[in-house]
Amino acid sequence: MNILTRPYGGLNEILAIVELNMQYQSKKYETIVLDTPPGSHFLDFLDSVERINMFFDQSFIDIFNYLGRKVEAGAQSGFGKNLVNRVIASGVKKLLSYLNKVTGDKFIDEFVEAIIAIYKTKSTFISALDLQHVLKSEENSNWFLVTSVEHNKLQEALAIKDQASKYITKHTYMALNKCIEKELNNWSPTTNSEEARLKESLIKKEAKLKESLKENFKQVLEFPEVFSLSPLDHVRQLAISWKEYN
């Protein structure tokens, strides 16, 4: 458990998809807003559905079924090292035997307890597999991919779009932050000055990036750069921009 709950252990993403499924199945909410981690971590979250499927492959299911019968019959003498010796494949037995020498008898007991605990809750994990269909459904899910007017961010957004193509549909929104075109248009530098050339260059650069995005996303929402250190100012200005799309 300590290993799996590390940032790159994978369990956080799996538990996130399980939690999302539980909230969805509860029918308590009209809308569930999920803010995923940024960048490629978004893909880790989506892949967690596949991780659940891989985790509960046939070999594990065979063990769970065996353990399940033992659990239902009562945990009399079936558990412990004898159970592992009967159920686990010989290759794994060798590994467990080696680990047992290194870690002591307690390791085998904790391993079996972990398998039993996973079996008892496996229905919760398995039911989360159905959420994949919900996430892919245009009727049930609406995705907002957020990026900013920067070349490297644009490339990252397009890469995510390609890798998450089964989730991102024609109804997916691209939210484009830090747009400065409006502020630039309100800026009036002296004609033919260095500032005027800078203004023209920045406008062309932003227009080119936007054009590339609009070729890949039918719905692009533009939000301005907020030149303020106050979080409240950020919220206010973003809210004003959002109203333009409603």
N, C-alpha and C positions, 0 to 999 in steps of 0.2 A: 504493500500500500504506500509506503514511504517513497518507493521508486516511481510508482505510477502517478502519484500526485505532484511530482516535480513539474516545472513548466513545460518540459518536452516529453513528459511521460505518456501523454495521450488520454489519460483518464479524465482530465478536466473537460475536454471537448466531448467525450462520451457522456459524462454526467450532465453537461449542458444540454445536449440533445434529449436526454431522458427527462430533464426538468422541463424543457420546452414542451415535450409531448404530454407530460402530466398536466401542465397548465392548459394546453389546447384541448385535451380530453375532458377537462373539468367543466367546460362550457360556461364558465363564469364570466368570460370577457367577450366583448364584441371585436376588440382589436388587441393583439399582442404585439408590442414593439420590441424588437430584439436588436441590440447594438452589439455587433460582433467585434472581435479584435480587428485592428487595422491590417491592411496589406495581405500578405499570403496567409496569415493566421485565420483569415476568413475561410480559406479553402480547407484548413485543418478542421474547422468546425463542421463544414459540409461533409468532409470525408469521414467524420466520426460515425456516421450511419453505416458506412461500409466497414469501419473498424469493428463495430458491434457484430456485423455479419461474419467477418473473418474470425472474430474471437470465438463465436459460438459455432464453429465448424463441426463436422460430423464426429470427429474424434472426441471433442469436448462433450458433445451431446450424448455420446455413448457413456462417458464417465458420469455425466449428470444423471442420466436415466438410471444407471446402476446405483448411484448414491441416493437418488430419489426413492427407489424401492427400499433402501436401507433406512432412510429417514422416516418413511411412512410406516415401516415395520417396527421402528423403535431402534434407537442407537445403542443396542446392547453390546455385542462383541464385534461388530462389523468394522469399526473404524480403527485407526492407528496404522502401524506399519504393515500388518497383515493385509489390510484392505488395499493399500498401495501396491503391495506385491502381487495381488490377484488382478487388480484392475489396470494399472498403468503398463504401457508397453515396455518391453525389455530395455530399449534404449533409454527411456526416461527413468526406469528403475536403476540403471547404472548411474545416471546422473544424481538421482536422489540418494543412492547409496554413498556416492562420493561426498555429496553435500552433508549427509548425515555424519560422516566421519569428521568433517571440518567443523560443522556447526553444533553437532550433538543431536540427541533424540528429539529435542524440542522443535527442531525445524520440521520434521516429518509431521508431527502433530499439528503444527500451525498451518502447514500446507494443506492437509486434509480439511481442517476447519475452514480454510479460505475457500476451497472447492465447494464445500457444503453451503457456505454462506452465499456464494455466487449462484449455486443451483437454486436456492430458496428464493432468490430475487430475480432469476433470469427472465421471468415473464415480463417484468418491468422493462428490461433491456430489449427483449424481443419485440414488444409492442411498439417501441420507439422506431423500429424499422419502417413501420407504416407511415411515419411522419415524413419520410423521404418523398412519398407521393404527394403529400400536402405541400411541401416546399417547392415541388415542381409544378404544382397546379396554378395556372394563371387566375383561376377563380378564387383561390384561397390565400395566395401569397403575392406580395408586391415587394420587389426589391429596390432599394435605393443604394446605388454604388457611389461613394463619396470620394472626390479627388480635388485637386487644385490646379490652377493654371501654371503648371510647371512641366517641362518636357519629361523629366524622369517619372513624375507622378502619372502623367498621361500614359506612358509606356507600361507602367505597372498596372494601371486600370484596364488597359486593353488586354494585357496578359491574363489578368484575373477573369475578364469576360470570356476569353477563349477556354480557359481551364474550367470555368464554371458554366459552360454553355448549356448544360441540361437544366440549370436553374434560372439563368438569365434569359428572359424572353423579350419580345418586342414591347412589352409593357413595363420593362425595367426602366427605372429613372436613373439618370446620371446627375448627381448633384455636384456642381462645379463651384468650388470656393475660391476666394481671393481674386475675383475678377476686378480689374481696375479700369476697364474701358470707360465707364461712366465718369470717373474722376478725371481721366485723361482728356475726355471730350470737354470737360469744364475748365481745363487748363489752357490758357492762351499765351504761349510764349511768343517772343518776337519772331517774325517770319525769317526763315533762312538761318536762324540761330542754331547753336548746338542743342539747346533745349528743344527746339522745334523738331530737329532730326531725331532726338531721343524719343519724343512723344510719338512720332510717326513709326519709329522702329518698334516701340512697345505695343502700339495698337495692332500693327501687322502681325507681330509674334502671337499676341493673344488671339487674334482672329484666325490665324492658321491652326492653332491648337484647338479652338472651338470647332472649326470646320472638320477637323479630323475626328473629333468626338461625335459630332452630329451625323457623320457618315456611319458610325457604329451604333449609335443610340438614337432612337427616334424621339426620345423625350429628355431634353437636357435642361436642368434648372440652374440658373446662374445666380450666385450670391456674391455680393461685393466684399472686397477687403475692408475690414473695419479698422479704421485708424484710431483706436482708443485702447487704453489699458484697462478700462472698466468692463468687467464681465457683463454687467447690466446693459451697457451700451451695445455690446455684441448681440445680446439676446434681442434687444429692441430693434436693431437694424435688420437682423436676420428675420425677425417676425414681420417687419414691413415688407421685406423682399418676398417672403412666403405668401403674403396676402395677394401679391400680384398674380400668383398662379391659381388662386381660388375664385 
